[in-house]
Amino acid sequence: MIELTCLRCGHIWIPRQDNPERCPKCKSYRWNTKKKKDIDLSIFDDLDGPELVTKATELFKNATQKDRETINQYLFDRALKENK
């Protein structure tokens, strides 16, 4: 018997058919492809001023909506911390 693992939710199951269409737990049709990684915000740590804005703008162009929200929140939190 073959065990399959959903690369989206981590569910492990024994399939009823050879090539299942979706994960039985999360119902994802992309169960056999990895999720995109979350954006790594450590690249901003050593940047300040114009360099920070340039890098953030660069990443923002090709980012998903979730990543854009993450970048915005990080920059907002950083500005608050620096202005204290």
Biotite code that builds the C-alpha atoms (Angstrom):
import biotite.structure as struc

atoms = struc.array([
    struc.Atom([0.000, 0.000, 0.000], chain_id="A", res_id=1, res_name="MET", atom_name="CA", element="C"),
    struc.Atom([1.160, 3.489, -0.844], chain_id="A", res_id=2, res_name="ILE", atom_name="CA", element="C"),
    struc.Atom([0.854, 6.380, 1.577], chain_id="A", res_id=3, res_name="GLU", atom_name="CA", element="C"),
    struc.Atom([0.480, 9.861, 0.141], chain_id="A", res_id=4, res_name="LEU", atom_name="CA", element="C"),
    struc.Atom([1.179, 13.149, 1.891], chain_id="A", res_id=5, res_name="THR", atom_name="CA", element="C"),
    struc.Atom([-0.529, 16.434, 1.124], chain_id="A", res_id=6, res_name="CYS", atom_name="CA", element="C"),
    struc.Atom([2.169, 19.075, 0.708], chain_id="A", res_id=7, res_name="LEU", atom_name="CA", element="C"),
    struc.Atom([-0.389, 21.770, 1.593], chain_id="A", res_id=8, res_name="ARG", atom_name="CA", element="C"),
    struc.Atom([-1.792, 20.590, 4.928], chain_id="A", res_id=9, res_name="CYS", atom_name="CA", element="C"),
    struc.Atom([0.496, 17.642, 5.796], chain_id="A", res_id=10, res_name="GLY", atom_name="CA", element="C"),
    struc.Atom([-2.295, 15.051, 5.859], chain_id="A", res_id=11, res_name="HIS", atom_name="CA", element="C"),
    struc.Atom([-1.127, 11.462, 5.240], chain_id="A", res_id=12, res_name="ILE", atom_name="CA", element="C"),
    struc.Atom([-3.552, 8.974, 3.709], chain_id="A", res_id=13, res_name="TRP", atom_name="CA", element="C"),
    struc.Atom([-3.822, 5.723, 1.782], chain_id="A", res_id=14, res_name="ILE", atom_name="CA", element="C"),
    struc.Atom([-5.519, 6.522, -1.549], chain_id="A", res_id=15, res_name="PRO", atom_name="CA", element="C"),
    struc.Atom([-8.437, 4.519, -2.901], chain_id="A", res_id=16, res_name="ARG", atom_name="CA", element="C"),
    struc.Atom([-7.294, 5.119, -6.477], chain_id="A", res_id=17, res_name="GLN", atom_name="CA", element="C"),
    struc.Atom([-3.884, 5.420, -8.149], chain_id="A", res_id=18, res_name="ASP", atom_name="CA", element="C"),
    struc.Atom([-3.865, 9.143, -8.876], chain_id="A", res_id=19, res_name="ASN", atom_name="CA", element="C"),
    struc.Atom([-6.167, 11.067, -6.513], chain_id="A", res_id=20, res_name="PRO", atom_name="CA", element="C"),
    struc.Atom([-7.400, 14.473, -7.659], chain_id="A", res_id=21, res_name="GLU", atom_name="CA", element="C"),
    struc.Atom([-7.362, 16.154, -4.258], chain_id="A", res_id=22, res_name="ARG", atom_name="CA", element="C"),
    struc.Atom([-6.474, 15.817, -0.606], chain_id="A", res_id=23, res_name="CYS", atom_name="CA", element="C"),
    struc.Atom([-9.292, 14.217, 1.394], chain_id="A", res_id=24, res_name="PRO", atom_name="CA", element="C"),
    struc.Atom([-8.687, 16.540, 4.363], chain_id="A", res_id=25, res_name="LYS", atom_name="CA", element="C"),
    struc.Atom([-8.143, 20.059, 2.945], chain_id="A", res_id=26, res_name="CYS", atom_name="CA", element="C"),
    struc.Atom([-9.728, 19.301, -0.454], chain_id="A", res_id=27, res_name="LYS", atom_name="CA", element="C"),
    struc.Atom([-6.828, 20.956, -2.302], chain_id="A", res_id=28, res_name="SER", atom_name="CA", element="C"),
    struc.Atom([-6.394, 19.985, -5.945], chain_id="A", res_id=29, res_name="TYR", atom_name="CA", element="C"),
    struc.Atom([-2.759, 21.004, -5.593], chain_id="A", res_id=30, res_name="ARG", atom_name="CA", element="C"),
    struc.Atom([-2.049, 18.518, -2.803], chain_id="A", res_id=31, res_name="TRP", atom_name="CA", element="C"),
    struc.Atom([1.156, 17.365, -4.508], chain_id="A", res_id=32, res_name="ASN", atom_name="CA", element="C"),
    struc.Atom([2.753, 20.812, -4.962], chain_id="A", res_id=33, res_name="THR", atom_name="CA", element="C"),
    struc.Atom([4.399, 22.790, -2.197], chain_id="A", res_id=34, res_name="LYS", atom_name="CA", element="C"),
    struc.Atom([3.012, 26.099, -1.022], chain_id="A", res_id=35, res_name="LYS", atom_name="CA", element="C"),
    struc.Atom([5.038, 29.177, -1.799], chain_id="A", res_id=36, res_name="LYS", atom_name="CA", element="C"),
    struc.Atom([7.218, 30.151, 1.105], chain_id="A", res_id=37, res_name="LYS", atom_name="CA", element="C"),
    struc.Atom([6.344, 33.188, 3.141], chain_id="A", res_id=38, res_name="ASP", atom_name="CA", element="C"),
    struc.Atom([8.470, 36.216, 2.441], chain_id="A", res_id=39, res_name="ILE", atom_name="CA", element="C"),
    struc.Atom([11.738, 36.482, 4.397], chain_id="A", res_id=40, res_name="ASP", atom_name="CA", element="C"),
    struc.Atom([11.785, 39.862, 6.131], chain_id="A", res_id=41, res_name="LEU", atom_name="CA", element="C"),
    struc.Atom([15.370, 39.527, 7.393], chain_id="A", res_id=42, res_name="SER", atom_name="CA", element="C"),
    struc.Atom([16.566, 41.131, 4.139], chain_id="A", res_id=43, res_name="ILE", atom_name="CA", element="C"),
    struc.Atom([15.363, 44.471, 5.519], chain_id="A", res_id=44, res_name="PHE", atom_name="CA", element="C"),
    struc.Atom([17.395, 44.274, 8.757], chain_id="A", res_id=45, res_name="ASP", atom_name="CA", element="C"),
    struc.Atom([20.546, 45.986, 7.459], chain_id="A", res_id=46, res_name="ASP", atom_name="CA", element="C"),
    struc.Atom([18.771, 48.564, 5.290], chain_id="A", res_id=47, res_name="LEU", atom_name="CA", element="C"),
    struc.Atom([17.797, 52.132, 6.135], chain_id="A", res_id=48, res_name="ASP", atom_name="CA", element="C"),
    struc.Atom([16.252, 55.122, 4.368], chain_id="A", res_id=49, res_name="GLY", atom_name="CA", element="C"),
    struc.Atom([16.267, 55.072, 0.561], chain_id="A", res_id=50, res_name="PRO", atom_name="CA", element="C"),
    struc.Atom([17.762, 51.560, 0.382], chain_id="A", res_id=51, res_name="GLU", atom_name="CA", element="C"),
    struc.Atom([14.906, 50.214, 2.486], chain_id="A", res_id=52, res_name="LEU", atom_name="CA", element="C"),
    struc.Atom([12.266, 51.918, 0.337], chain_id="A", res_id=53, res_name="VAL", atom_name="CA", element="C"),
    struc.Atom([13.902, 50.698, -2.894], chain_id="A", res_id=54, res_name="THR", atom_name="CA", element="C"),
    struc.Atom([14.086, 47.085, -1.708], chain_id="A", res_id=55, res_name="LYS", atom_name="CA", element="C"),
    struc.Atom([10.521, 47.117, -0.346], chain_id="A", res_id=56, res_name="ALA", atom_name="CA", element="C"),
    struc.Atom([9.215, 48.564, -3.632], chain_id="A", res_id=57, res_name="THR", atom_name="CA", element="C"),
    struc.Atom([11.092, 45.892, -5.587], chain_id="A", res_id=58, res_name="GLU", atom_name="CA", element="C"),
    struc.Atom([9.579, 43.073, -3.548], chain_id="A", res_id=59, res_name="LEU", atom_name="CA", element="C"),
    struc.Atom([6.138, 44.646, -3.547], chain_id="A", res_id=60, res_name="PHE", atom_name="CA", element="C"),
    struc.Atom([5.873, 44.495, -7.351], chain_id="A", res_id=61, res_name="LYS", atom_name="CA", element="C"),
    struc.Atom([5.846, 40.679, -7.552], chain_id="A", res_id=62, res_name="ASN", atom_name="CA", element="C"),
    struc.Atom([4.423, 39.899, -4.115], chain_id="A", res_id=63, res_name="ALA", atom_name="CA", element="C"),
    struc.Atom([1.148, 38.188, -3.369], chain_id="A", res_id=64, res_name="THR", atom_name="CA", element="C"),
    struc.Atom([-1.522, 40.075, -1.440], chain_id="A", res_id=65, res_name="GLN", atom_name="CA", element="C"),
    struc.Atom([-0.559, 38.211, 1.741], chain_id="A", res_id=66, res_name="LYS", atom_name="CA", element="C"),
    struc.Atom([3.110, 39.133, 1.297], chain_id="A", res_id=67, res_name="ASP", atom_name="CA", element="C"),
    struc.Atom([2.211, 42.786, 0.626], chain_id="A", res_id=68, res_name="ARG", atom_name="CA", element="C"),
    struc.Atom([0.297, 42.906, 3.890], chain_id="A", res_id=69, res_name="GLU", atom_name="CA", element="C"),
    struc.Atom([3.251, 41.317, 5.680], chain_id="A", res_id=70, res_name="THR", atom_name="CA", element="C"),
    struc.Atom([5.697, 43.863, 4.201], chain_id="A", res_id=71, res_name="ILE", atom_name="CA", element="C"),
    struc.Atom([3.400, 46.765, 5.115], chain_id="A", res_id=72, res_name="ASN", atom_name="CA", element="C"),
    struc.Atom([2.995, 45.525, 8.686], chain_id="A", res_id=73, res_name="GLN", atom_name="CA", element="C"),
    struc.Atom([6.744, 44.998, 9.078], chain_id="A", res_id=74, res_name="TYR", atom_name="CA", element="C"),
    struc.Atom([7.558, 48.494, 7.791], chain_id="A", res_id=75, res_name="LEU", atom_name="CA", element="C"),
    struc.Atom([4.856, 50.045, 9.983], chain_id="A", res_id=76, res_name="PHE", atom_name="CA", element="C"),
    struc.Atom([6.113, 48.231, 13.109], chain_id="A", res_id=77, res_name="ASP", atom_name="CA", element="C"),
    struc.Atom([9.693, 49.176, 12.306], chain_id="A", res_id=78, res_name="ARG", atom_name="CA", element="C"),
    struc.Atom([8.786, 52.862, 11.869], chain_id="A", res_id=79, res_name="ALA", atom_name="CA", element="C"),
    struc.Atom([6.976, 52.840, 15.213], chain_id="A", res_id=80, res_name="LEU", atom_name="CA", element="C"),
    struc.Atom([9.941, 51.229, 16.934], chain_id="A", res_id=81, res_name="LYS", atom_name="CA", element="C"),
    struc.Atom([12.428, 53.721, 15.448], chain_id="A", res_id=82, res_name="GLU", atom_name="CA", element="C"),
    struc.Atom([10.305, 56.741, 16.397], chain_id="A", res_id=83, res_name="ASN", atom_name="CA", element="C"),
    struc.Atom([10.058, 55.832, 20.091], chain_id="A", res_id=84, res_name="LYS", atom_name="CA", element="C"),
])
